[in-house]
Amino acid sequence: MTDTTTDTTTQPTAGGQPGTAFPWGPAAATGVGSMPGEDAREAARIATGSLESLLFLPELPARGPGADMIGRTSGLLAELYARVEPSGWRLGDRPGRDTRRAHAWLSQDLDALEEFTQGYTGALKVAAVGPWTLAAALERRNGEAMLGDAGAVRDLAASLAEGLRGHLAGVRRRVPGARVVLQLDEPSITAVLTGRVPTASGYRTHRAPDRAVVEDTLRGVIAAAGDDPVVVHSCAPGVPFGLLRRAGATGVSFDLGLLTERDDEAIGEAAEGGTALFAGVVPGTGSAAGELSDPAGTVSGVRTLWRRLGLSPALLAEAVTVTPVCGLAGASPAYAAAALTHCVRAARSLANDPE
């Protein structure tokens, strides 16, 4: 881990206009969130030791329900409680064993992060599931997703926003020198927008909500971060870049390999408008020796995209942060560490040779 202090007063934004630079600075790299294994200290050691300017709080889903992304975020909700059923996570009347387990594991993760970030003054990313993916996954008491009830979605988003305020405040207390960055995981948002989330029976799908409602709901949750940057992550095809930007996202995190030329206009507008682009380019599993030997080659697709869009090479390292394509939960600990280190090297390659 490297202690970093970024001057945020004189650098340009990714769009090249005078303003405030991203707090993680140029040529940055980070992880998406999940890590392998069940050892919180080892995961925190790797996440903080392999990166430089944008550390992150690891998630360890291998521990089981409550450490998975839905259970972890359900544990953050204010005055709403969830429990594990055979079909997944479902709202309950009171906090129970599953809620307590989620709280305990998150506390362990934060303890480990605090241990390895003493004196750290750079950017620190923490993740939670966004309101629409949570609404698509979390069941009401009748077994149907909350997505099917507009009032339930509003209540869920308000509860999530309140819970995130408390969570982010707690992270700031534990790592007082850091600039906290909130990541909202929204892998299901495209399915929500296109009406492809199945009902409990599997024979029908939930009707797509109005796009303005999706945007407004997300905007309300993003506002919970206050002045801290918010990055929205989706490793699914068809990321709605324009909607996420209008909702207030500072950055969008995506799998570069899933982009098509149909996304070019949205990507170009995002870059020119000063939106941070978190490009997932490093495989989530594999052989460190075989797949992580060529940092420049790893980001060749980013350079190709930049040239195709006609964007200034000088803005590339400022606009793009390098990440794995998604989480690293399925990797070995050795590969996870090597993948994060490789992200750092690939980001430096973009800065040293943007063309």
Disulfide bonds with the S-S distance in Angstrom:
none
